[in-house]
Amino acid sequence: MTDRPTALRAAAHPDDARRNPGLPFDLDRVRAVQANTGAIERRAASLPGRRSVKKEWQAAWLLRAITCIDLTTLAGDDTPGRVRRLCAKAARPLRGDLLDALGMEPITVGAVCVYHEMVETAVRALEGTGIPVAAVSTGFPAGLSPFRLRLAEIGDSVAAGASEIDIVISRRHVLTGDWKALYDEMRAFREACGAAHVKAILATGELGSLRNVARASQVCMMAGADFIKTSTGKEGVNATLPVSLVMLRAIRDYEAATGIRVGYKPAGGISKAKDALTYLAMMKDELGRPWLNPELFRFGASSLLGDIERQLEHFVTGRYSAAHRHPAG
């Protein structure tokens, strides 16, 4: 996967660097993708201890992490009031006194992520903030509803104002090695999204092997995914460092071959500031500084922001605060 075919580069639109137009399906390219599980796991195990940032540097990295959060609520008991509170928090994720102490202008999170039913509520609540609304779609989280309904769900969410759509792939296509079916499905989802950016959720905890993760990543990017995302957050195993390493290197290979930058979103189980720092360091090591921004990197998280706030308050005051000092809205 180190070659850079001219034909692949020609498929990219140089005037649309923010979107991934995709490539024609290439089964040989997919089958060439491999994963050295032992080497990947050794590298992943070394990541938490390889980078240590302290004091003002840590504060700066944590502020960057806030801007890359997809602040999420995907609960069966979501209400309009809860979503409005989440949106208020998204627009002002850090208390004003902490921003002042850090010498920072106001910041916002990367997006707010909700079920389709709450898209209109979120869009209204975020009006004027510039924060996009992301909708989970295509029969989230299992992806097993009829195909026509999954496509219709995308269209409904876009019509309601969602500018990002987080779709779930059919895991059976990966598990049976039907890569053309996965490509066709992803391509249809991409077309249904129109101008809305599409994040492909691989549900990596259910794909069986790191090689399957690597191949599914390649196929989804080939079919036009703007982001690849680890998990729905509902699987038994969600974002992990080995899986993330595999997906980041797939992104790196795709960028090397096509010139197109695809984004990455780890989701599920990332709730501590120290974990956010590890992921940011891995992004910088594997993909470089361009990926350290919300255009190409997001955390799918609901509780991460609270711990980051606590760490920033400790930096400012020297004390850890109680949870009630960092309300959700």
VEXGU-663644 format. One record per residue: x, y, z of N, C-alpha, C, O, CB in turn; residue in one letter. Coordinates in steps of 0.1 Angstrom, whole numbers, plus 5000, padded with zeros to 4 digits. Each point is the difference from the previous one (the first is absolute). Glycine has a CB too. Example, Ala and Ser with C-alpha at 12.3 -4.5 7.8 and 13.67 -1.06 7.14 Angstrom:
<sites>
513249435078499150125000500950125000501050005007497149885005A501550234981500950115000499250115008500550115001500749834977S
</sites>
This chain:
<sites>
500849885000499250125000500950135000499550105004498749775008M503050124983500950115000500050074986500550114999500949785019T498050044972500050064987499150124999499050015008501649774982D499650315001499150124998499550014986500550084992500750045027R497949794977499650004986499450134995499250075007500449694996P500850284985499650124994498550004999499350105002502849934986T497349855008498649994998499250045013498950055000501549784983A500150135029499450025012500050155003499050065004501649725005L500550294989500150145003499050084991499550105004502949875003R497549984980499150074991498649995004499250094996502449864986A498049965026498649985005499650115010498850035002501449734994A500850305010499750105010499650144994500550034989501149855027A497650194991499650144995500950105007499850025012497849914983H503450134998500950095007499350125005500650075009501249854976P497050125010499350125004499149975012499350095005500850004972D500049795029499149965011500849925010499749885002498250124983D503150075022500949925008499349955013500549915007501450234984A496949915012499449975013499149874998499649945010500550304997R499649724981499249884998500849894993501050034993497050125005R501649735005500649884994499149954989498949955003502349995018N499150084966499149964989500049854999499149944993501450274996P500549725017500049854998500749964987500550084993497449915020G502249884986500749944988499249884995499149955007503150115003L498049904978499449884995500449885008501149995006498950104971P499049815024500349885008501249934994500049984988497650015019F503349965002501249934996500249895010500650025010500550194979D498549675007500149885009501449965003500349965011497549964980L503150104999501449965002500650095010500849965009499449964968D499450215023500550095010499649965014500750015010499350184973R498749775018499549965013500749885005500449995012497450114982V502449804998500649875004501450025003500649925008497849964978R502350225009501450035003500250055014501150005005499350044971A498550015031500150055013500249895010499249915001499450294992V502449815015500349915011500250075013500150125000501049724983Q499050085028500250065013500949915009499649885002498250254997A503349915005500949935009499650025014500450105007501549924977N497249895021499450025013501050025011499850085009498249784983T503050055009501050015010500750135000500250075011500149694988G500150294990500750134999499150115004500450105006501149814976A497350095013499050105003499850015015499950115006499049864972I500949925029499750005014501250045008499850075010498649754987E502850154999501250055007500150154998500350075010500949714986R498650274992500150154998498950075009500350105006500649864970R497949985023498950075008500350005015499750095007498749834975A502249975023500349995014501050105005500050055011499549714988A501350294991501150095004499550154999500650095005501049754986S497250185003499650144998499750085013500450115000498649814979L500350035031499750085012501350055007499950115006498049764996P503250064997501250055007501050084991501050045005498749765009G500050214973500950074991499950155000501050074997498949734989R499050255018499950155000499450045013499049955005500650054970R501150105031499550055013500150154999501150064999499749745014S498050264988500050155000499550055013499049945006500550064969V501150105030499750055014499750164999500350064991501249765019K497950225001499850145003499350074988499049964995503050045020K498650114980499350084990499849934987499150024992501850185019E500149714986499949924988498849905001499249994990503350035006W497349925015498849915002498750084999499149964994502349895021Q498650274991498850084999499750034985498850004996501750105027A500549944970499850034986499449884992499150024992502850155009A498749715001499549884993498649975004499249964992503149955007W497350115014498749975005499050104994498949974997502049945024L499550224977499150094993499849964986498950014995501950175020L500249774978499849954987499149885000499249994991503150095003R497849845015499149885001498650045001499149944994502749935017A497950244997498650045001499450044986498949964997501650125026I500349984969499550054987499849884990499450024990501850195013T499349675001499949884992498949905005499949894995502550144998C496850015017499049915005498750014992499550114998501649925025I498449864974498649994995499249985013499849885005500750034971D498950195030499349995013498749924997499250044992501850175017L498849684998499049904995499049965011500449995011501449934973T497050075012499049935008499249914991499350044991500550165025T500249674987499449904992499349905010500249884999501550144982L497450045027499349925010498549994996499550084994502249995024A497749824987498649984997499150095007498950024996501649755001G500050305014499250095007500450154997499850095008499949745010D500950194970500350144996498750084999499049954995503149974993D498050205016498950104999500550124993501250035000497649885021T500350174974500450134994500750095010501050064997497149934988P501550015028500750075010501449965002500950085001497049965010G502349834989501449955002500950044988501150035002498049775011R500350194975500850034988500350155000501150044997497849784990V500250275017500350145001501150035010500850084998496849974996R502349885018501150025009501449954995501050075002497349905016R501749924974501249964994500550104990501250025000498149745003L499850304990500450104990500650125007500950074995497449854989C501150125027500550125007501449975005500950085000496849985007A502549814997501449975005500949994988501250045001497949835018K500550094969500849994988500550144996501150024996497749784997A500350305009500450144996500950075010500750094997497149924992A502149945024500950065011500549885008499649985011499150244990R502249704993500549885007500850025012500249915008499749994970P500750225024500950035011499550135007499750104993502249784995L498150125025499650125007500850124997501249994997498049865021R500150264982500650134997501250035008501050064995496950024997G502149895021501150045009501249924997501150055001497350015017D501449814977501249924996500650054987501250004999497849805013L500150244979500550064987500850125003501150024994497049894994L501450185021500750125003501449975006501050064997496850065006D502249785007501349975006501049944991501250015001497549955020A500849974968500849944990500450104989500849964991498249825015L500450344994500350094990499449964986500650034990501450035022G496849874989499549954988498750084996499250045008501749734997M498950244981498750044995499049885001500549895002500650284982E497649865015499049895001500349894990500450034988497950135021P501549714994500149894991498749925000499250025009503349974995I497449934986498849914999500549864998501149984996497450214996T500649715009500349864996499949994985499650094993499549825030V501349974972499949984986498749994994499750054989502449845014G496950045004498749974995499149955012500649975010500349984966A497950055022499049935009499449884992499550024989500050205024V500549674993499649874994498749955007500149985012502349974981C496650034999498749965006499349904990500449984989499450245024V499249714992499149934992499250094991499850125002500049705015Y499750124972499250084990498950085006499850124997500749714986H498850115027498850065006500450145006499150085002499949695002E502250245000500450125007500850104992500650105005499549765015M500050114967500850094991499550144999500750105002499949704985V498150225011499450134999500250085013500350125000498049794983E501550025028500250075013501450055001500250115004498149745007T502750074986501450035001500350124990500850095004499849675003A498950234981500350104990499550145005500750104999499149734982V499050175024499450135006500950055011500250125001497549814992R502649985016500850045012501450054997500550085007498249755006A501850124976501450044996500050124989501150034996499749735010L498150294991499950104990501050125004499950055011497749884983E503250114996500950115002501349975007500950085001497150055001G502249745002501349965006501049954991501250005003497549955017T500950004968500949944990500349865003500849944994500150285003G498549725014500249865003499149914992498850025000501950055024I499949834969499249914992499249905008500549975011501150064971P497349925013499349895006500349884992499849994988498450165021V502249744999500249874994498849915004499650005012503050034988A496949894991498949915003500549854997500649984990497750195004A501549755016500349854998498849954991498950045002502449935020V499149944969499049964990500249864995500849935006499150314987S499349724997500049874994499849885010500849915000500750194983T497549925025499649895010501049995011500249895005498749994976G501750235023500950005011499449945013498850025002502350194989F499649705016501449964999500249874992501149984996499350145025P498649804976500249874994500150014985500749924994498149985025A500650204975500050014985499349894993500449954989501750165014G496849845003499349884995498650034995499249914997502249955018L498250274984498750034995500149994985501050004994498550165026S499349844973500049994985500850114994500050115004497749784997P503050074988500950104993499350134996500550105002500849704990F497550185003499250124995499750105012500050124998499049754983R500850075031499750085011501350075005500050115005498149745001L503050084993501350065004500350124991500550105005500349685004R499050204978500250124991499150115003500450125000500449724983L497950135020499050105003500450085013499850125001498449744987A502350065022500450065012501150114998499950115006499549685006E501650184980501050104996499350124994500350115005501449714991I497550164994499350124994499250085010500050124999500049754980G499350075030499250075010500950085009499750115003498649714996D502850125005500950085009500750124993500150105006500349695007S500050194975500550114992499050114998500350125002501249724986V497250125009499050104998499750075013499550125000499549744982A501250075030499750075013501150095004499950075010498849734996A502550204987501050105003501349935004501050085003497350085003G501849714994501349945004501050024989499749984988499249855026A502350224989501150024990501049895001501050004992498650255009S500349665008500949885001499149885003499150015008502950135000E498349754986499249885002500949885004501049974992497350114991I501549865028500849895005499249874996499149975007502050175012D499449794971499349884995500749885006501150005004498250114975I499949785022500649875004500049914989499049984992500250055032V501949904974500149904989499349875004499849985012502450134980I497649814998499549865003501249915003500849974991497250074993S502149925028501249925004500149874992501149954998498750155025R499049854973500149874993500850004988500649904996497150055013R502350174984500850014988501549985003500749944992497550224998H502249895021501449985004500349865004501049944996499150305011V499049715001500249865006500049894989500649905001498450185020L500249954968500049904989500950044989500149934990497650025016T503150164995500950044990499350054987500749994989500949845020G497250224992499350054988500350154999499250085003499049754999D503050204993500550145000499350084990499850125002502449805005W497350024982499350084990498650045006499650124997501649764984K498250045027498750035006500250125010499250095000500049674997A501950235010500350115010500350134992499550115004501449735013L499850154972500350124992498750064995499850125001502549794993Y496950015000498750054994499150065011499450114997500749714985D499950125030499250055010500550145005499250105001500349675006E501850244995500650125004499850114990499850125003501949755011M498550094973499850104989498650065000499850124998502049754989R497250045015498650055000499850095012499350104999500049694990A501350185022499850095012500750134997499450115003500649695013F501250204978500750124997499150094991499950125002502349765000R497250064988499250084990498850055007499550114997501349754984E498650065028498850055007500350125009499150085003500049694996A502150245006500450115009500150134993499950115006501349735008C499050164972500150124993501250095005501149955001496550044995G502150135008501050095005500549975014501050065005498150124980A500149745022500349975014501249915000500149904993497550135015A503449995001501149915002499649875006499150005009502450204993H499149694994499649875005501149935007501250004996497349984985V501249985031500949925008499649855000498849975004501750245011K500449714981499649855000500449935013501250005003499250014972A498649945032500349935012500249854997499249944995499450235019I502649794989500449864997499649905010499949884997502050214991L497749955025499749915011501249905001499749884999497850154997A503750015006501249924999500049895010500649894998500650314995T498149815018499949895010499349884995500049905007500150275011G499249844971499249894994500649954987499349924994498750175018E503249964984500549964987500949885000500449954989499450295005L500649715018500749875001501550014999500649915006497450004984G502650185003501550014999500450144996499350074994500849685000S501250285009500650124996500150014984499950114995501349915027L499049874972500050004985498750044995499950084990501849755009R497250125006498750044996499750155002499450074992499849705013N501350285007499950155002500850084990499450104995500449855029V501450004972500850074990499350004986499950104993502249845020A497349944984499449994987498750084999499750074990501349715007R498250215014498850085001500250154999499350084993499749745020A502150234993500450145000500350044985499650104996501349885028S499949934970500350034986498850014991499950094991502349805013Q496950014997498850004992499150125002499550064990500649695010V499750295013499250115003500650134994499250094995499949805026C502250134980500650124994499949994985499850114994501849915026M498649874974499949984986498650044995499850054989501949775012M497350165007498650034997499650145003498950044997500649725007A501450325002499750145002499850055014499550115002499649884976G501249935032499950045014500950125003501150004996498349775011A500050344999500850115004500849985013501050055002497450104986D501049765021500649965012499849855001499149944995500550285017F501349714995499849875005500050005015500850075006500249824973I498050045027499850005014500049865006499549914993499150305004K501949785015500249865005498749935004499849894996502350195013T497049994998498949935007498850085001500050124998501749765015S497250054990498750075004500050045014499350095004499549784979T502150075025500050025015499149905007499950005012500650244984G498849684996499149905005500549865000499449915005498750244988K503149835001500649864999500649975013500350095009500149934966E500049855027500749965012501450055000500550035011498149774989G502050224989501450064999499950124990499549984989501649795016V499350344999499950124992501450054995500849914996497150155017N502450064988501350054996501149945008500050005012498950224981A502149735000501349965007501250054992499850044989499049755019T502350214999501250054993500449914988500450064990500350045032L499349774979500449924988499150034988500550014989500449815027P497850184987499150034989500250134994500050024988498349835023V501950254998500350144995501250004992500150074989498850025031S502249844984501250004992499849954986500550054990500849925031L497949924978499749944987499350104991500350014989499649765022V499150304995499250094992500850124996499850054989498149875023M502950134997500850124996501049974989500350084991499550005033L500849804976500949964990499349974987500650024989500949895028R497250054983499249994988499850144994500050024988498949775021A500850315000499850134996501350064993500050074990498349965028I502849944989501350044994500349954987500550074991500349955032R498949854975500249934987499150064989500450034989500349765023D498050244992499150064991500450144996499950034988498349835022Y502350224999500550134997501250004991500250084991498950005031E501849824981501249994992499749964985500650044991500749905030A497649984978499749954986499150104993500150004987500149775021A499050314998499050084994500250155002499550084992499049745010T502250225008500150145004498850055008499950125003501549914976G497749885024498850045007500149975015500549895004498150074975I501150135030500149985014498649965005499050074998502950105004R498149725005498749955006500250015015501049985006498649864975V499350205025500050025015499849875008499749904994499450335001G501249785018499949895009499250045012500250115006502049804985Y497049995014499250035012500049875009499349914997499250264990K502249835024499949895009498850035009499750125004502849844996P496749945004498850025007499849885010500349894996498750254985A500449895030499749905010501149975010501149964996497549944987G501250135029500949975011501150105002500949985009498649794986G500550344998501150115002499450105009499250094996501849874981I499350035036499450095010500950085008499650085009498649764992S503250134998501050065008500950104992500349974988499649835027K500550314991500850094993501349944996500550034989498550155024A501649734995501349934997499849924987501049994992499750015032K498149944974499849924988499950094988500649974989498249865024D500650294988500050104989501450044996500250014988497550075020A503249945002501350044997500749894992500850024991499350125030L499749734983500649894993499650004985500849984991499349885031T498650154976499550004986500550124992500349984988497649915020Y502250234998500550114993501549984996500450034989498050125023L502449794998501449984997500149894989500950014991499750055032A498549844977500149904989499650064987500649974990498849855027M499650274982499750074988501150074994500350004989497450025019M503050065001501250084996501149914995500650034990498850155026K500949714991501049914996499749934987500949994991499749975033D498249994974499749924988499650084988500349964989499049865027E500050294986499450084989500650144999499950064989498149805012L502450205010500650134999499050115005498849975002502649954979G499150205019499350115006498650034993499150045006503150055001R497749894979498750034994498949935006498850054999502449994980P499049855027498949925006499650045014499149955006501649864980W500150295020499750045013499050125000500250105006502149835001L496650054986498950105000498749944997500049884995501750294997N497249895011498749944998499649964986499149934998500350195023P501349944969499649974986500449854997499549944991500950305003E500649715014500549864997500149915012500349884999501050224983L498349955030500049915011498950045010499950125003502649854994F496849935008499050025010500049895010500449894997498250234986R501149915030499749905010498549995001499350105001502849965012F497449814986498649985003499949985015500449895005499250014972G499850195030500150005015498850075006499550104994503049885005A497149975013499050075007500550055014499650105005498749774984S502750065016500550045014501550055000500550045010497949794999S502350164979501350044999500250155004501050045007499449794975L498750255014500150155002500150035015500750095004498049954975L500549895029500050025015501449985006500450085008497249864993G503149954995501349985006501050104995500950045007498549714995D500550294985500950104995499850135008501050075003499049824974I498850155026499850125008500649995013500650105005497349934983E502049855019500649995013501550015000500650065008497549794998R502550104983501550014999500450144997501050055006499149724986Q499150305001500350144997499850095012500850095003498649884973L499650005032499850075013501249975009500450095007497149914991E503049885003501149975008501250084995500850055009498349724996H501150244982501250084995499950145005501050065003499149794977F498750215020499850145003500050025015500650105004498049934976V500849895028499950025014500949925009500250035012497550034983T502849825000500749915008499149905008500549935008501350244993G496949844996499049915007499149934990499750064990500450095030R499649734983499049934992498650045005499750015012501849794984Y497650224995498650055003499049895001500349894995500350324994S498349815017498949915001499350004986500050104993499749945032A499649854973499349984987499050114997499750044989500749715013A498950305009498950094998500550144995499250084996499649805022H502550144983500650134994500149994985500450114994500949925028R498449864972500149994986498749944994500049894995502550085007H496550114999498649944996500049984985500850054992498150075027P500149804977499949964986499350124992500049994987499849775019A499850345000499450114992499650115010499550104995499649744988G
</sites>
